[in-house]
Amino acid sequence: MAAAEEVSDHDHLAQKKKPLSEDDKRRKKMVPGGLMKATIRPGGGESTPKDGDQVVYHCAVRTLDGVVVQSSKSEFGGKGIPIRQVLGKSKILLGLLEGMPTMSKGEVAMFKIKSPLHYGEEDCPVPVPSNFPKDDDLHFEIEMIDFFKPKVVTDDLGVVKKTPREPYEIKARISGKKCDGKSISSCERTEPYLFTFGKSEASSPFKWYLSESPLLPLVGDFEEIHFEVELVHFVQVRDMLRDGRLIKCRICDGQGDFPMDCPLHDSRLRVHYKGMLLDNENSVFYDTRIDNDGQPLEFCSGEGLVIPEGFEMCVRLMLPGEIANLQSNHVFGK
């Protein structure tokens, strides 16, 4: 009976065991002597990269007789741009997947890797030219420049999903460049892009270049893109009724914390406002600073005495000192 219970517990644990990742499956191909390491220059500190870390490194690949066949360093014919990859996310050679977690920041090491553990691996995820000596044992000289936990924008590119609360009206200058510094924008813009999160006017930065977008051109055939983003201006936009009839755009932040410091149901409010027609910003038909002897409108929230009703609804979501633009041609009337 005890033996049966032990087998049952073992089966239960086996079912709960986390399935192997693709990299874990690849690691089973490691063989004794397939990966050898020699330290050329020690690094600093005791910490080493772990799965999920972005590693920034230079790599020079040589044949065993010293001929450089691939390099990221300019002195060996490369572009001089460090390689950036995320352990456990990016497509990395099996030997380097095992070797780089043994390195510290600033370290330079030489790895001798047998063919089945680099480009000669069966179903190797990293492409290589047809004339590359992938069937030979090779030396990989790695300089570990830096490693750190990245903020993840997309699940597969390694750069924690975190976006502004939608919707936000954004004004920004955005440019994209390839690893070699060459611009991939089809034209130069002097004016910043203007778009609103939550209205499908812009997707994540990487997808701007992977799919059609009203902001940036479609670009393909690349490994990595560096984006330069200058945030010129942004305002919070609220669709108060969730049907587009009443929109509140915050122009200037108020004081305090939202929503704790917003007006309560029975608060005494003093509000300056200016009324304009939607089709003409210069057509001001009422301004409390002019038409009300310079005095703000005073009312008590929750009494329903202010017309239109949408006005109070928006003010109830404002902080002291906040300036907002309220737009509607239905709730407010024409």
Secondary structure, DSSP 8 states (H G I E B T S, - for coil): -HHHHHHHHHHHHHHHS----HHHHHHTT--TTSEEEEEEE--BSS----TT-EEEEEEEEEETTS-EEEESSGGGTS-S--EEEETTTS---HHHHHHGGG--BT-EEEEEE-GGGTTTSTT-SS---TTS-TTS-EEEEEEEEEEE----SSTTTT-------S-EEEEEEEEEEETTS-B--SS--SS-EEEETTTTS---HHHHTTS--SSS----S-S-EEEEEEEEEEEEEEETTSSSSSEEEEEE--SS-TTTTS--TT-EEEE--EEEETTEEEEEEEEHHHHTTT--EEEETTS--SSSHHHHHHHTT--TT-EEEEE-SSSS--
